[in-house]
Amino acid sequence: MVDVTAYLKRISYSGPLTPTALTLRELHRAHLLTVPFENLEISLGRSIVLDEDALLHKVVEKRRGGFCYELNSTFAALLRALGFNVTLLSARVSRANGGEGPEFDHLALRVDLEDAWLADVGFGDSFLEPLLLKLGASQIDPAGTFRLIEDGDRISMQRAEEDGSWKPQYSFSLQPRHLHDFSAMCHYHQTSPESSFTQKRICSRATPDGRITVADMKLIVTKNGGREEKILGSEQERIAALQQHFGIAL
């Protein structure tokens, strides 16, 4: 059960609540600016179970973040409580070798209003505002330029690079999914040595002009296109950085 008032306080949101495109954009942006993408439970050996009430407790009451299955499922719960029509979508994340991950590798959201939108608050460094589910058109976002193109029987979400090329981020179909459909891949990403989530500790969130990240023993701040890195000298310093920048007390 979603405590809407507590959730809105968690994301520091006091704007309109009517289920419109404007509200969706503002909620999406507020979520990304306040709730971090993080996998800290995995490094601590704590199991993540795809139970909506448990995930809401973690994100809202414990003021933590999570990865896609956690963040997009809780955001979907908030949107539904506000009257939005939301569908869970399965996506396959693009790999450096040109391939893709398996089905249910990533959880994204379709939100249907007068138009259909792709919403995603669980992909880390990506679009700050939802994308229109419109094929072919470049869509300018505060975080960059994106597009959705047809890729066989799937849709490819791509990001523009500085050289003008397009880099695939993930592909998805519009087949509706249920949260339990993602359970096996959620378990895989927590336990497999081949999963990126078991190989490094990450905590990252968007800022109005960039991003702040604690990646293992490194603090990374990007701002207006610039980038600064600082090596964290001890585990105590890493824990202090998580507290200072994300409000996380492990």
C-alpha positions in Angstrom: 0.0 0.0 0.0 1.5 3.3 -1.1 1.6 6.2 1.5 1.4 8.9 -1.2 2.1 11.8 1.3 5.2 10.0 2.6 6.4 9.2 -0.9 6.0 12.7 -2.2 7.9 14.0 0.9 10.6 11.4 0.1 11.2 12.9 -3.3 10.7 16.5 -2.1 7.7 17.0 -4.4 5.0 19.6 -3.9 3.8 20.1 -7.4 0.5 19.2 -9.2 -0.9 15.7 -8.7 -3.4 15.5 -11.6 -2.4 12.6 -13.9 -1.1 14.7 -16.8 2.1 14.8 -18.9 3.3 17.8 -16.9 2.8 16.0 -13.6 4.6 12.9 -14.9 7.6 14.9 -16.1 7.9 16.7 -12.7 7.5 13.6 -10.7 10.0 11.7 -12.8 12.6 14.5 -12.5 12.0 14.8 -8.7 12.5 11.1 -8.3 15.9 11.1 -10.1 17.2 14.1 -8.2 16.5 12.5 -4.8 16.4 8.7 -4.9 19.8 7.2 -5.9 20.5 4.3 -8.2 22.5 2.0 -5.9 23.4 -1.7 -5.2 24.7 -1.4 -1.7 22.5 -4.1 -0.3 24.1 -6.6 -2.7 27.6 -5.9 -1.5 26.3 -6.3 2.1 24.8 -9.7 1.3 21.3 -8.6 1.9 18.7 -10.2 -0.3 16.4 -8.0 -2.5 13.0 -9.6 -2.9 10.5 -8.2 -5.4 7.7 -7.5 -2.9 6.1 -4.1 -3.5 5.5 -3.4 0.2 9.0 -4.3 1.1 10.4 -2.2 -1.7 8.3 0.8 -0.7 9.5 0.5 2.9 13.1 0.6 1.7 12.8 3.5 -0.7 10.3 5.7 1.2 10.6 4.9 4.9 14.3 3.9 5.0 15.1 6.6 2.4 17.3 4.3 0.4 17.7 3.8 -3.4 18.0 0.7 -5.4 18.4 -0.7 -8.9 15.8 -0.8 -11.7 13.5 -3.5 -10.3 13.2 -1.6 -7.0 13.1 2.0 -8.3 10.7 1.6 -11.3 8.4 -0.7 -9.4 8.0 1.7 -6.5 7.6 4.7 -8.9 4.9 2.7 -10.8 3.1 2.2 -7.5 3.2 5.9 -6.8 1.9 6.8 -10.3 -0.9 4.3 -10.0 -2.0 5.7 -6.7 -2.2 9.1 -8.3 -4.4 7.7 -11.1 -1.8 7.1 -13.9 -2.2 4.1 -16.2 1.2 2.3 -15.9 2.6 -0.9 -17.5 5.8 -2.7 -16.6 8.1 -3.4 -19.6 11.0 -5.8 -19.9 14.1 -4.5 -21.5 17.4 -6.0 -22.6 20.4 -3.8 -21.8 22.9 -3.1 -24.6 26.4 -4.6 -24.1 29.8 -3.2 -25.1 30.2 -6.0 -27.6 27.1 -5.0 -29.5 24.9 -7.7 -28.0 22.2 -7.4 -25.4 21.4 -8.9 -22.1 18.5 -11.4 -21.6 14.8 -10.7 -21.3 14.0 -9.1 -17.9 17.5 -7.7 -17.7 15.9 -4.3 -17.0 12.5 -3.0 -15.9 11.1 0.1 -17.5 7.7 1.7 -17.5 5.0 2.7 -20.1 2.7 5.4 -18.9 -0.5 6.0 -21.0 -2.1 9.5 -21.0 -3.2 11.3 -24.2 0.1 10.0 -25.5 2.2 7.1 -24.4 5.4 7.7 -22.5 8.5 5.7 -21.6 9.4 6.4 -18.0 12.5 5.1 -16.3 13.9 6.2 -12.9 16.1 3.1 -12.6 18.7 3.2 -15.3 21.3 5.4 -13.7 22.7 8.1 -15.9 19.9 8.6 -18.5 17.0 10.9 -19.4 15.7 13.1 -16.6 12.2 13.4 -18.0 10.1 10.7 -19.7 10.3 10.2 -23.4 7.4 10.2 -25.7 6.8 6.7 -27.1 7.2 8.1 -30.6 9.5 6.4 -33.1 12.3 8.2 -34.9 12.2 11.7 -33.5 15.1 13.1 -31.5 14.0 14.1 -28.1 16.0 16.7 -26.2 16.3 16.2 -22.5 18.2 18.1 -19.8 20.5 15.1 -19.6 21.1 14.8 -23.4 19.3 13.8 -26.6 17.5 10.5 -27.0 15.5 8.7 -29.6 13.3 5.6 -29.9 13.6 3.6 -33.1 12.1 0.4 -34.4 14.4 -2.6 -34.1 12.7 -5.7 -35.5 9.8 -6.5 -33.2 11.4 -4.3 -30.4 12.0 -0.6 -29.7 15.6 0.6 -29.2 16.2 3.5 -26.8 19.3 5.3 -28.0 21.4 8.3 -26.7 23.2 10.8 -28.9 27.0 10.8 -28.6 29.2 13.9 -28.9 30.4 12.8 -32.4 26.8 12.7 -33.7 26.4 8.9 -33.5 23.7 7.1 -31.6 24.5 4.6 -28.8 21.9 2.0 -28.0 21.0 1.9 -24.3 18.5 -0.9 -24.2 15.7 -2.4 -26.3 12.2 -3.3 -25.1 8.9 -4.7 -26.3 5.5 -3.3 -25.4 4.3 -6.6 -23.9 2.8 -6.0 -20.4 4.7 -7.7 -17.6 4.2 -8.4 -13.9 6.7 -7.7 -11.1 7.2 -11.4 -10.4 8.3 -11.9 -14.0 11.6 -10.2 -13.1 12.3 -12.3 -10.0 14.8 -14.7 -11.7 16.9 -11.9 -13.2 16.7 -9.9 -10.0 18.2 -12.9 -8.2 20.8 -13.3 -10.9 22.0 -9.7 -10.7 22.4 -10.1 -6.9 24.3 -13.4 -7.0 26.1 -14.0 -10.3 29.8 -13.1 -10.5 29.1 -12.1 -14.1 26.6 -9.4 -13.0 28.0 -5.9 -12.9 26.1 -5.4 -9.7 28.2 -8.0 -7.8 31.5 -6.6 -9.3 31.4 -3.1 -7.9 29.5 -0.9 -5.3 27.7 2.0 -6.8 25.5 4.8 -5.5 24.6 7.6 -7.9 22.0 10.3 -8.4 21.3 13.1 -10.8 21.8 16.7 -9.7 20.3 19.8 -11.4 23.5 20.3 -13.4 25.1 16.9 -13.5 25.6 13.9 -11.3 27.2 12.7 -8.1 28.5 9.2 -7.6 30.3 7.0 -5.1 31.8 4.1 -7.1 33.7 1.8 -4.8 36.4 4.0 -3.3 35.9 6.9 -5.7 33.8 10.1 -5.4 32.8 11.4 -8.9 31.1 14.8 -9.4 30.1 15.9 -12.9 28.8 19.5 -13.2 28.0 21.4 -16.4 30.1 19.0 -18.5 33.1 19.0 -16.1 34.2 16.0 -14.1 36.1 15.8 -10.8 37.2 12.6 -9.1 38.5 12.0 -5.5 39.9 8.8 -4.1 38.3 7.9 -0.8 41.1 6.9 1.5 39.2 4.5 3.8 36.0 2.6 4.2 35.0 5.1 6.9 35.5 7.9 4.3 33.3 6.0 1.8 30.6 5.6 4.4 30.8 9.3 5.3 30.4 10.2 1.7 27.3 8.1 1.4 25.8 9.8 4.4 26.8 13.3 3.2 25.7 13.1 -0.4 22.8 10.6 -0.3 21.6 10.5 3.3 22.4 6.8 3.5 23.5 5.3 6.8 24.7 1.7 6.3 
